[in-house]
Amino acid sequence: MAEAGHNNAPQLDTSDVDKWIGKQIVFAEMWDPCNATDIRRWVQALDYANPIHWDEEFARKSKFGGIIAPQSFTVAMDYGHGCHPSCVGNIPGTHLIFAGEEWWFYGTPVRPGDKLVQDRRFAGYKVTETAFAGPTMFANGDTVHRNQHGALVAKERATSIRYLVEEANKRGVYGKDKRSPKKWDKAELAEVHKLRHEWILSNREGVTPSYASVQVGDKLPRRVVGPHSVVTFANECRAHRQNIWGTWRWNVPEGAYDPAKEDAGFAKDMTYDHDMRKIDPRHGDGLYHGPSSGHINSEKAENVGMGGTYGYGSSMNAWALDAIAYWAGHDGYIWHSKTQFRSPAFEGDVTYIDGEVTEKLDMSAHGVPVVKVKTVMTTQDGDVILTGTAEVSLGV
């Protein structure tokens, strides 16, 4: 239960979290390098049909000489869907959902055969009043990714939300009485499939626009993902390498305590059983048991104030990155991106991804000219579920 504040208002007890600020945490690592099928599984689950990521013949004829990972795949090379360093410490009566990602990329691509290692730290938090659950913690965690050669690949700052489950259920912002999965008729689905096909054809050859030709106000081709379902959510979960049995281990230094293993901030019925998973791996795969189970189990989702099955923040961020990367082509590169999640993608919804060039920088902090792209994700009802920006280099 939460502590009572003035006028019996609920409060978060953050005392167990404070001691981890700035400290290295989450000593989990993948056993194996990735392979081309890991990359294919990722783009299939994220519905990203760029052939350089799945079509061997196409990829071999490209400048890359073979399958290459999209920049969004970096999060699948890590443990915890990217958000784990932002969710440590015990806050009684709370659950956790993902709230946003900020990425810095350093020009080193991920290819089959690569293995990334991570340094993860809890960066800090603030508590804000929200309509969803009253006092809500917005916590930040940082992950630095390097490959097997020691080359810097990326840095992620993840933001998670810790909220009081009882208060969220009381307020019912996402209550099941307020929403039910949309049923799409044939004509509506045909329109969705038509838009999806047009987007696939918009830059299948990977042509990169020149920096000079792109103007402020230019719109990116509209992308659509969905309708979302329990099946698509399960596929997205399984595309994360950590959610395949036996792919990772805890590697906590001798004498250290890892709060991410013992208490990662999830509700009691959505946590791992690390002892049981040694016998029955379902208890550690996230989907049957663990944090991802609420995404496909409506009862668990309702218990934590979500009203029904819902999607992953890491998928939303990937949809945005992939939409920009597809437009930018084979010679384009995303150097920095930042997204804020306003709402999950719920079962039955469709997500529309729109982008617009908002600024051109002839010289950037990345040492090259970049364009800034603003991204907005909306549902079929026009509700905004994500906003973001990215800095992208293009052709000369």
DAKABEL-V540022 format. One record per pair of residues at least 4 apart in sequence whose ideal C-beta (glycine too) atoms are under 6 Angstrom apart, sorted by the first residue. I is the first residue (numbers start at 1). GAP is how many residues later the second one is. D is the distance in Angstrom with one decimal. If there is no record, write none. Layout:
BEGIN
I:GAP:D + I:GAP:D
END
This chain:
BEGIN
1:91:5.8 + 1:92:5.1 + 2:8:4.4 + 2:9:5.5 + 2:91:5.2 + 2:162:5.1 + 3:8:4.4 + 3:10:5.2 + 4:4:4.9 + 5:4:4.5 + 5:6:4.1 + 10:124:5.4 + 10:154:5.6 + 10:157:5.3 + 11:124:5.7 + 12:79:5.7 + 12:115:5.9 + 12:123:5.0 + 12:125:5.8 + 13:79:5.8 + 16:73:4.4 + 16:74:4.4 + 17:72:3.5 + 20:68:5.2 + 20:69:5.7 + 20:102:4.6 + 20:239:5.9 + 21:101:5.9 + 21:103:5.0 + 24:97:5.3 + 25:60:6.0 + 25:63:5.5 + 25:95:5.8 + 25:97:5.4 + 25:235:5.3 + 26:58:4.9 + 26:59:5.4 + 26:94:4.2 + 26:234:4.1 + 27:224:5.1 + 27:225:4.3 + 27:231:5.2 + 28:51:3.9 + 28:220:5.6 + 28:222:5.5 + 29:222:5.2 + 30:217:5.9 + 30:218:5.1 + 33:80:5.2 + 33:81:5.8 + 33:82:4.1 + 34:4:4.3 + 34:80:6.0 + 35:77:5.0 + 36:31:4.3 + 36:76:4.4 + 38:203:5.9 + 39:14:5.7 + 39:28:5.8 + 39:30:4.8 + 40:14:4.5 + 41:198:5.1 + 42:31:5.1 + 42:34:5.3 + 42:197:4.7 + 43:5:4.3 + 43:10:4.5 + 43:11:5.5 + 45:190:4.3 + 45:191:4.8 + 45:194:3.6 + 46:272:5.1 + 47:178:5.5 + 48:274:4.4 + 49:151:4.9 + 50:276:5.7 + 51:4:3.8 + 51:7:4.0 + 52:7:4.9 + 52:10:5.4 + 52:16:5.9 + 53:17:5.5 + 59:7:5.2 + 59:8:4.8 + 60:6:5.5 + 63:267:5.8 + 64:4:4.5 + 67:45:5.9 + 68:41:5.8 + 68:43:5.7 + 69:4:3.9 + 69:41:4.0 + 70:252:5.8 + 71:34:5.9 + 71:250:5.7 + 71:263:5.6 + 72:246:3.8 + 72:249:4.3 + 72:250:5.4 + 73:37:5.9 + 74:80:5.0 + 75:7:4.3 + 75:239:5.4 + 76:164:5.1 + 76:165:5.5 + 77:39:4.3 + 78:4:6.0 + 78:40:5.7 + 79:163:4.9 + 79:169:5.3 + 80:4:2.7 + 81:159:6.0 + 81:233:4.5 + 82:74:5.5 + 82:76:5.2 + 82:232:5.5 + 83:15:4.9 + 83:75:4.4 + 83:77:5.1 + 84:176:5.5 + 85:35:4.0 + 85:37:5.8 + 85:56:2.7 + 85:58:5.6 + 86:53:4.6 + 86:54:5.6 + 86:55:3.3 + 86:72:4.6 + 86:74:4.1 + 87:9:4.8 + 87:73:4.8 + 87:177:5.2 + 87:178:3.9 + 88:34:5.5 + 88:171:4.1 + 88:172:5.2 + 89:170:5.7 + 90:173:4.8 + 91:71:5.5 + 93:71:5.3 + 94:68:4.9 + 94:70:5.8 + 95:70:5.1 + 95:172:4.2 + 95:209:4.3 + 96:64:5.3 + 96:66:5.4 + 96:169:4.2 + 96:170:5.6 + 97:64:5.2 + 98:62:5.7 + 98:215:3.0 + 99:60:4.4 + 99:61:5.8 + 99:62:4.6 + 99:242:5.4 + 100:59:4.3 + 100:239:5.6 + 100:240:4.4 + 100:241:5.4 + 101:57:5.7 + 101:216:4.5 + 101:238:5.5 + 102:55:4.3 + 102:236:4.3 + 103:51:6.0 + 103:53:5.3 + 103:234:5.0 + 104:51:4.6 + 104:232:5.5 + 105:49:5.0 + 105:230:5.7 + 106:46:4.6 + 108:43:4.7 + 108:45:4.8 + 110:4:5.2 + 114:33:5.2 + 115:33:4.8 + 116:29:4.8 + 116:31:5.7 + 117:29:5.6 + 118:25:5.2 + 118:27:5.7 + 119:25:4.6 + 120:23:4.8 + 121:21:5.1 + 122:19:5.4 + 123:17:4.0 + 123:18:5.9 + 123:19:5.2 + 124:16:5.8 + 125:12:5.1 + 125:14:3.9 + 126:12:5.5 + 127:8:5.6 + 127:10:5.3 + 128:8:5.7 + 130:6:4.4 + 132:41:4.8 + 133:30:3.7 + 133:31:5.5 + 133:34:4.8 + 133:35:4.0 + 134:33:4.7 + 136:25:5.8 + 136:27:4.8 + 137:25:4.0 + 138:21:5.9 + 139:21:5.2 + 140:17:5.7 + 140:19:5.5 + 141:17:5.1 + 142:15:5.3 + 143:13:4.8 + 144:11:5.0 + 145:8:4.4 + 145:9:4.7 + 146:4:5.7 + 146:6:5.7 + 147:4:5.1 + 147:6:5.6 + 162:103:5.7 + 163:5:5.6 + 165:139:5.3 + 168:137:3.0 + 169:136:4.9 + 174:132:5.3 + 174:133:3.9 + 175:132:5.0 + 176:126:5.8 + 176:131:4.4 + 176:132:5.5 + 181:166:4.6 + 181:167:2.8 + 182:166:4.1 + 184:4:4.6 + 184:5:4.9 + 184:43:5.7 + 192:32:5.7 + 192:158:5.9 + 195:29:4.7 + 196:28:5.2 + 199:22:5.4 + 199:24:4.8 + 202:19:4.0 + 203:123:5.6 + 206:123:4.7 + 206:124:3.8 + 207:122:5.0 + 208:121:3.3 + 208:123:3.8 + 208:124:4.9 + 208:186:5.7 + 208:187:4.1 + 209:4:5.4 + 209:5:5.3 + 209:185:5.6 + 210:185:4.7 + 211:158:5.0 + 211:183:4.7 + 214:4:5.6 + 214:143:5.8 + 214:157:5.6 + 216:141:5.6 + 218:139:4.5 + 219:137:5.4 + 220:107:4.7 + 220:135:3.4 + 222:132:5.6 + 223:100:4.6 + 223:130:4.1 + 224:128:5.5 + 225:94:5.5 + 225:126:4.7 + 226:124:3.6 + 226:125:5.4 + 227:121:5.9 + 227:123:5.2 + 228:4:5.3 + 228:83:5.7 + 228:117:5.2 + 228:119:5.8 + 228:121:5.5 + 229:118:6.0 + 230:66:4.9 + 230:79:5.6 + 233:62:4.9 + 233:63:5.3 + 233:78:5.6 + 234:62:5.5 + 236:76:5.5 + 236:79:4.8 + 237:6:5.4 + 237:50:5.1 + 237:55:4.8 + 238:5:5.7 + 241:6:5.3 + 242:5:6.0 + 242:6:5.2 + 243:42:5.4 + 243:43:4.8 + 245:36:4.0 + 245:40:6.0 + 250:11:5.7 + 252:4:5.3 + 252:6:4.7 + 259:4:5.7 + 260:4:5.1 + 266:4:4.7 + 266:5:5.1 + 266:25:4.9 + 267:37:5.3 + 270:21:5.3 + 270:23:5.6 + 270:24:5.2 + 272:12:5.1 + 272:18:4.7 + 273:10:4.2 + 276:4:5.8 + 276:7:4.1 + 277:4:5.6 + 277:6:4.2 + 277:7:3.1 + 281:4:6.0 + 282:6:4.0 + 283:6:4.8 + 286:4:4.1 + 286:5:5.8 + 286:6:3.9 + 287:5:5.1 + 289:4:5.9 + 293:4:5.2 + 293:7:5.7 + 294:6:4.2 + 294:7:4.8 + 295:15:6.0 + 296:13:5.6 + 298:10:5.2 + 298:11:5.2 + 301:5:4.2 + 301:7:5.6 + 301:8:5.6 + 306:4:5.4 + 308:39:5.8 + 309:38:4.4 + 310:34:3.9 + 310:36:5.1 + 311:4:5.6 + 311:33:5.4 + 311:34:3.7 + 313:28:5.0 + 316:25:5.9 + 316:70:5.2 + 317:22:5.1 + 318:4:5.9 + 319:34:5.8 + 320:19:5.7 + 320:55:4.7 + 320:68:5.2 + 323:30:4.7 + 324:49:5.5 + 324:66:5.2 + 328:4:2.4 + 328:64:5.2 + 331:64:4.9 + 332:60:5.9 + 332:62:5.4 + 333:60:5.0 + 334:56:5.3 + 334:58:5.3 + 335:31:4.3 + 335:56:5.0 + 336:55:4.5 + 337:53:4.1 + 338:51:5.6 + 339:47:5.7 + 339:49:3.6 + 340:47:5.5 + 341:45:5.6 + 342:42:5.4 + 342:43:5.2 + 343:42:4.5 + 345:4:5.6 + 345:6:5.3 + 349:30:4.9 + 350:30:4.9 + 351:26:5.4 + 352:26:5.1 + 353:24:5.4 + 354:22:5.2 + 355:18:5.1 + 355:20:5.0 + 356:18:5.2 + 357:14:5.1 + 357:16:5.8 + 358:14:5.1 + 358:16:4.8 + 359:13:4.1 + 360:11:5.3 + 361:9:5.2 + 362:7:5.3 + 364:6:4.5 + 368:25:4.7 + 370:21:4.5 + 370:22:5.8 + 370:23:5.2 + 371:21:5.5 + 372:19:5.7 + 373:17:4.9 + 373:19:5.9 + 374:15:5.5 + 375:13:4.3 + 376:11:5.6 + 377:8:5.0 + 377:9:3.9 + 378:4:5.5 + 378:6:5.6 + 379:4:4.6
END
